[in-house]
Amino acid sequence: MPQFRLNRRAVLRGAGGVAIALPWLEAMTPERPALAAAPPAKRFVGVYTPGGTVFENWQPTGTEAAFTLSPILEPLSPVKEHVLVVDGINMKCAVGEQNQAGLIALLTGTEQTGSPANFGSGPSVDQVLASRLSQGLKLPSLEQAVRWGTGKAHGLVSPIDILSFADKPGFAPIKPRLDPVSTWQELFGGVETPSAQAQWDKSILDAVGARYSALAKRLGAADRARLEQHAARIRELEQTVAKAAMCPVPKLVDTSDYDPDTGLNSGDTGEVLDLATDGAIPKVGKLMIDMMVMALACDITAVATLMWSDTEAKHTFPWLGLNQHLHYYMNDGGYHPVECTTIFTWYHTQHAYLLQQLAQTPSQGGTLLDETVVFFGTHLQNPATHAKTNMPFLLAGGGGGLRTNRWLQTDGASHNDLLVSMLNLCGDPRGTFGDPSYVTGPLPGLT
Amino acid sequence: MRQWAHACALLAALTAGCGKTDDLSLAPGDPANPLNPINPPSSTPGNGGGSGSGATGGTGPAGPDEMASQCSALGPAPGPSPLFALSNYELNRSVVALLGSGVEHVAWLDEAADPNPFSSSAPTTPERQLHEMAHAVGQELSGNAQAVQAISGCDPLTSGEAACSASFIEALLLRAYRRPATREEQDEMKAVFAEGERLGGDFASGVRAVVEVALQSPDFLYLIETGDREGESTKDALALSGYESAARLAFFVTGSPPDAALSAVAAQGPMSAQTLEEQARRLLGSPESRERVRQFYLALFPLSGEPLSDQGFTPEIARLSREETGRFVEDVTFDGAGTFRALLTEPSTWLNEPLAEFYGVTGISGEKLQKVALDPTERGGLLTQLSFLRATSRSLEVSPVQRGMVVLRTLLCQNVPAPPLDVPPVTPDDGKPNATLRERLTAETKDAACQECHEDLNAVGFAFDHYDVVGRWRDTERDQAVDASGELHRTDARGKFQDAIELMARLAESKDAKACFVQHWQTEALRRAPGASDACATAQVVRAFADSDGNLVELMVALSKTDNFRYRLKSELSP
């Protein structure tokens, strides 16, 4: 699995095979160039939640460095040091149908063309980064969604429910993976588990390393230096392998009560209920997060997104004791700020779990979270008015030198500038993204 | 590299006004460059003396005969012997030998996929590739109970797994390390076996773990030479152990690890010159030795021409022409005249029907290569064969400069600098559509500064003007009669010649050319370029080569028994 991402073309043949071209040991690779102060992020994660926020329960208080988390943000307190609250972003590019345009703009920075029913006119940030960060990996990116395609989307691809758009002309909408079981099987269902293979390799390389040490002692200084260089590269390889040993396969919990395709049966108003599936949302969401983290940890992919439903979110929240759907609490049934606050707080609790998992997974440069940029956002700010100013966004992680544990007030900066900066953090140097008329340049103050 | 670069700069300064030359796309010093001077100091790591002098120019400090007689009194004075890794070819052969019969080749990287795993775009490091190779071989062998049993000589069903794992380890390490493993090393591997068995759950997993570790061990990948402390010794030199000599000899003569017979001799301790000679002669009768000799020449000369299909030189002809030359050198060395002279002048070669067409030979049918006598006024020796002639041509015109470079650098070991960087290629037409390349190149290199390099370079290159871009014979170029005549200076082979046939006949008798040839083979034997400290050994070999009338097998034998092949410096060892 991951540690063997090279083509393993070795074939031992009975006769008449092709002679090998094995590496010239004389031609050892040169020293690596020194890294710049803050290496670019190696991974990108995007999380979408529906419904905006309840701003007065969301905005922190205090100062940039010394701030107090609001009720909605409170679940993030265990990972507060890894979070940058990005306040005051104005999603000017979200032009079009009041919900759809917000989702389209969220990662593409483009307007909805000829609303409704049409998409935007550019790729999404995650897909642009997939081309850069996931080179040579099994998957360019991993898109997942929980309880998706509700209401008017009817379980189909529509501007109501698409977050990611391909990084090539046409910018095709990318339907997320809905079925956690098939995702698990594709990503982790191989016969040989990565951890077993990694343990094996580690034990082999340990023994090889011991041979180098034993032999180096018997040689003269020049020869010893040569062998020690070789041994150092063996140790490097061992560390890579050890990293692979840190990717236990996530536990596949029983989700037989969850119907990933239930959206296909949905009615426009959310009156068609699937309480079993709704009740399974928490465990399915957790499984998807676990799979996302392990896919990143095991270098299956470097880019992942998760959607907690679509912009309609016409499903109930039985585990919160809420028997209406989110859109009902947003405006269909009149604005219900208390219920909305409960739901948004729950989303942030799940996000805290994701960040904790990333922070607990060791990687070469420290933890997975240290090497990642995590964006957390929604398609509008105010559930009742659909306003898209003062967007309640979060960044997290240490990738690209992002400075966290802060509350950054951007005072109405353009959303496109934030997208440019997210690309820059991941090593993409471009100075514009999405609709250029909304770009002024990278968002200052992130690093 | 420093000294060579310095010499290069000096000469470049001398030739600063050098006129237009062929575009030599390969840089000197590039190991992939067939025109590379054979003796760059970069290939002599640890060579404190670092002679780095590639040019002999026929003016050695003392004649070889004189040297040889003086030297025998002085005792062994080996040159530096840094730690050497196996080459790809040797690694391949070693894996095959390790696995035993039933596995002929290991296809690791598809040659076509990426011929250079160390290019800047290479996805991986050598260690990772070796790791993967070891993994693949381990899986293959451990899945083949019969092959495992053949190595260990032990059947787990009757003798028990514990006994068989021990005998497997002992036998495998003898092959992999090319010497018996110490008790401690065997215990180390028993722990590896046990851990493999624990992780994988069976005996085969133990086998697999041992194979994987052994194949990545320095003992397998490097030629470890610490000498035999109980063996012959002088103040500065220590005899190699029998096993170390065996490995040196086997890789030099066969490109492969020692066979069972040689290992048995090695077990008796340091080898005398006489023993080494006996073993060298025995190994030179093996098929491995024939293949190794082919590999040497295929690497020494540029013999891989680009296909040129509109001239009939298809990829298949390109492949066949290399095979022709390989078959030729094998035949000359082992079955035919056996001499350096024949290598450069033998007017017969190995052809099948498609190849024969290029030589204007009729009456050859079939795919199988057969020995064919050619017109001795048109062809003689390796450098008049298609492979070389095509490899030193471009698509529209031949490259006299490149052809001349090979003769001066590779055959005479002269240090010809690269052209100044600002020299454009020769003007294709120069407004005179009927001007031959000889006329154009001569005109464009007529300045005195250019002539510093081009006097000999052009003359030698033009000697091959009877061969076109795909090596066919031609009497005219651009409707003018070919003039292949010229004159060579600055070597004992100096003098006038009519064409390549005469030039080669002259070089075949040249002491400079023979000394240069010895130097190439000595580099193979010592695994580094010979330097000043090897002067005595070199002189002995040069004399033996001369005494045998330039016999190619005798040259390899002579190289196998010099003191510099049998001893190593004490100063390089751990105290």
HADDOCK unambig.tbl for C-alpha pairs under 7 A between the chains (distance, minus, plus):
assign (segid A and resid 9 and name CA) (segid B and resid 108 and name CA) 6.17 0.50 0.50
assign (segid A and resid 9 and name CA) (segid B and resid 109 and name CA) 6.49 0.50 0.50
assign (segid A and resid 10 and name CA) (segid B and resid 107 and name CA) 5.72 0.50 0.50
assign (segid A and resid 10 and name CA) (segid B and resid 108 and name CA) 4.51 0.50 0.50
assign (segid A and resid 10 and name CA) (segid B and resid 109 and name CA) 6.94 0.50 0.50
assign (segid A and resid 10 and name CA) (segid B and resid 136 and name CA) 6.16 0.50 0.50
assign (segid A and resid 11 and name CA) (segid B and resid 106 and name CA) 6.50 0.50 0.50
assign (segid A and resid 11 and name CA) (segid B and resid 107 and name CA) 5.50 0.50 0.50
assign (segid A and resid 11 and name CA) (segid B and resid 108 and name CA) 6.67 0.50 0.50
assign (segid A and resid 12 and name CA) (segid B and resid 105 and name CA) 6.78 0.50 0.50
assign (segid A and resid 12 and name CA) (segid B and resid 106 and name CA) 5.09 0.50 0.50
assign (segid A and resid 12 and name CA) (segid B and resid 107 and name CA) 6.30 0.50 0.50
assign (segid A and resid 13 and name CA) (segid B and resid 103 and name CA) 6.16 0.50 0.50
assign (segid A and resid 13 and name CA) (segid B and resid 104 and name CA) 6.72 0.50 0.50
assign (segid A and resid 13 and name CA) (segid B and resid 105 and name CA) 6.27 0.50 0.50
assign (segid A and resid 13 and name CA) (segid B and resid 106 and name CA) 6.59 0.50 0.50
assign (segid A and resid 14 and name CA) (segid B and resid 102 and name CA) 6.01 0.50 0.50
assign (segid A and resid 14 and name CA) (segid B and resid 103 and name CA) 5.04 0.50 0.50
assign (segid A and resid 14 and name CA) (segid B and resid 104 and name CA) 5.96 0.50 0.50
assign (segid A and resid 15 and name CA) (segid B and resid 103 and name CA) 6.49 0.50 0.50
assign (segid A and resid 15 and name CA) (segid B and resid 104 and name CA) 4.94 0.50 0.50
assign (segid A and resid 15 and name CA) (segid B and resid 105 and name CA) 6.58 0.50 0.50
assign (segid A and resid 16 and name CA) (segid B and resid 104 and name CA) 6.76 0.50 0.50
assign (segid A and resid 16 and name CA) (segid B and resid 105 and name CA) 6.85 0.50 0.50
assign (segid A and resid 17 and name CA) (segid B and resid 105 and name CA) 5.24 0.50 0.50
assign (segid A and resid 17 and name CA) (segid B and resid 106 and name CA) 6.65 0.50 0.50
assign (segid A and resid 17 and name CA) (segid B and resid 107 and name CA) 6.05 0.50 0.50
assign (segid A and resid 18 and name CA) (segid B and resid 105 and name CA) 6.59 0.50 0.50
assign (segid A and resid 18 and name CA) (segid B and resid 107 and name CA) 5.17 0.50 0.50
assign (segid A and resid 19 and name CA) (segid B and resid 105 and name CA) 6.01 0.50 0.50
assign (segid A and resid 19 and name CA) (segid B and resid 106 and name CA) 6.32 0.50 0.50
assign (segid A and resid 19 and name CA) (segid B and resid 107 and name CA) 5.68 0.50 0.50
assign (segid A and resid 20 and name CA) (segid B and resid 92 and name CA) 6.09 0.50 0.50
assign (segid A and resid 20 and name CA) (segid B and resid 106 and name CA) 6.05 0.50 0.50
assign (segid A and resid 20 and name CA) (segid B and resid 107 and name CA) 5.01 0.50 0.50
assign (segid A and resid 20 and name CA) (segid B and resid 108 and name CA) 5.06 0.50 0.50
assign (segid A and resid 20 and name CA) (segid B and resid 109 and name CA) 5.98 0.50 0.50
assign (segid A and resid 21 and name CA) (segid B and resid 88 and name CA) 5.88 0.50 0.50
assign (segid A and resid 21 and name CA) (segid B and resid 108 and name CA) 6.75 0.50 0.50
assign (segid A and resid 21 and name CA) (segid B and resid 109 and name CA) 5.85 0.50 0.50
assign (segid A and resid 21 and name CA) (segid B and resid 111 and name CA) 6.43 0.50 0.50
assign (segid A and resid 22 and name CA) (segid B and resid 88 and name CA) 4.88 0.50 0.50
assign (segid A and resid 23 and name CA) (segid B and resid 88 and name CA) 6.24 0.50 0.50
assign (segid A and resid 23 and name CA) (segid B and resid 117 and name CA) 6.68 0.50 0.50
assign (segid A and resid 23 and name CA) (segid B and resid 126 and name CA) 5.28 0.50 0.50
assign (segid A and resid 24 and name CA) (segid B and resid 87 and name CA) 5.98 0.50 0.50
assign (segid A and resid 24 and name CA) (segid B and resid 88 and name CA) 5.98 0.50 0.50
assign (segid A and resid 25 and name CA) (segid B and resid 85 and name CA) 5.99 0.50 0.50
assign (segid A and resid 25 and name CA) (segid B and resid 126 and name CA) 6.75 0.50 0.50
assign (segid A and resid 26 and name CA) (segid B and resid 85 and name CA) 6.71 0.50 0.50
assign (segid A and resid 28 and name CA) (segid B and resid 126 and name CA) 6.89 0.50 0.50
assign (segid A and resid 29 and name CA) (segid B and resid 125 and name CA) 6.83 0.50 0.50
assign (segid A and resid 200 and name CA) (segid B and resid 199 and name CA) 6.86 0.50 0.50
assign (segid A and resid 204 and name CA) (segid B and resid 209 and name CA) 6.57 0.50 0.50
assign (segid A and resid 204 and name CA) (segid B and resid 212 and name CA) 6.83 0.50 0.50
assign (segid A and resid 204 and name CA) (segid B and resid 213 and name CA) 5.79 0.50 0.50
assign (segid A and resid 207 and name CA) (segid B and resid 213 and name CA) 6.52 0.50 0.50
assign (segid A and resid 208 and name CA) (segid B and resid 213 and name CA) 5.55 0.50 0.50
assign (segid A and resid 208 and name CA) (segid B and resid 216 and name CA) 6.31 0.50 0.50
assign (segid A and resid 208 and name CA) (segid B and resid 217 and name CA) 5.65 0.50 0.50
assign (segid A and resid 211 and name CA) (segid B and resid 217 and name CA) 6.14 0.50 0.50
assign (segid A and resid 212 and name CA) (segid B and resid 218 and name CA) 6.25 0.50 0.50
assign (segid A and resid 218 and name CA) (segid B and resid 574 and name CA) 6.06 0.50 0.50
assign (segid A and resid 219 and name CA) (segid B and resid 573 and name CA) 5.64 0.50 0.50
assign (segid A and resid 219 and name CA) (segid B and resid 574 and name CA) 4.93 0.50 0.50
assign (segid A and resid 220 and name CA) (segid B and resid 572 and name CA) 5.26 0.50 0.50
assign (segid A and resid 220 and name CA) (segid B and resid 573 and name CA) 4.16 0.50 0.50
assign (segid A and resid 220 and name CA) (segid B and resid 574 and name CA) 4.01 0.50 0.50
assign (segid A and resid 221 and name CA) (segid B and resid 574 and name CA) 6.89 0.50 0.50
assign (segid A and resid 223 and name CA) (segid B and resid 82 and name CA) 6.39 0.50 0.50
assign (segid A and resid 223 and name CA) (segid B and resid 83 and name CA) 5.56 0.50 0.50
assign (segid A and resid 233 and name CA) (segid B and resid 127 and name CA) 6.97 0.50 0.50
assign (segid A and resid 234 and name CA) (segid B and resid 127 and name CA) 6.47 0.50 0.50
assign (segid A and resid 237 and name CA) (segid B and resid 128 and name CA) 6.94 0.50 0.50
